[in-house]
Amino acid sequence: MVKNLQIYSEEKLINKKSVHTLISFLISDFQLSISSLSINFITSSGLRQINKKYLNHDFNTDIITFNYSDKKSKIDGEILISFEEAKINTKKYKVSYNRELLRLIIHGVLHLLDFDDNNRKNKIKMKRVENKLINKYNFILLEGKERKV
């Protein structure tokens, strides 16, 4: 298990062990250490409130990341994921719920590593790395027939 990783979920289908496994692989890939990392799977309304309060954005989103570290090699942050928006994305992008959760977790970790999607060039760069990692770690979703991330 990964030290200093906390996972909270309002969604019963989240398999915390799979999330730990994914984070441990990403730590190895990027040669990271974790000072503190919190991954929270919450409702759309909860994430919208956070989006409005802390980012002054009054709209739904699927993920928000707060990075508290000034070092790329030492993670200190929070990833907040709307499991309800993730379910909406599965229909929109025609992917499984597990694959969408995998994407969102990877996306959040990349933000903690200073990847950004604030413009077209950065978005393309981030998406390329994100897709590579999704394909690399898709096997985590295949552990057990009904395993949930």
JOFENGI-V156499 format. One line per field, one symbol per residue. phi: phi as a letter, one per 40 degrees, with the letter a starting at -180 (. if undefined). A space follows every 50 residues. Layout:
# JOFENGI-V156499
phi->???
This chain:
# JOFENGI-V156499
phi->.ccgbbbbacbccccccccdddccccccdcfbbbcaabbbbbcccccccc dcccbfbbacacabbbbbcbbccbcaabbbbccccdccccccbfbccccc cdccccdccccccgcbbcadcccccccccdccccccbdcdcccgdbcbc
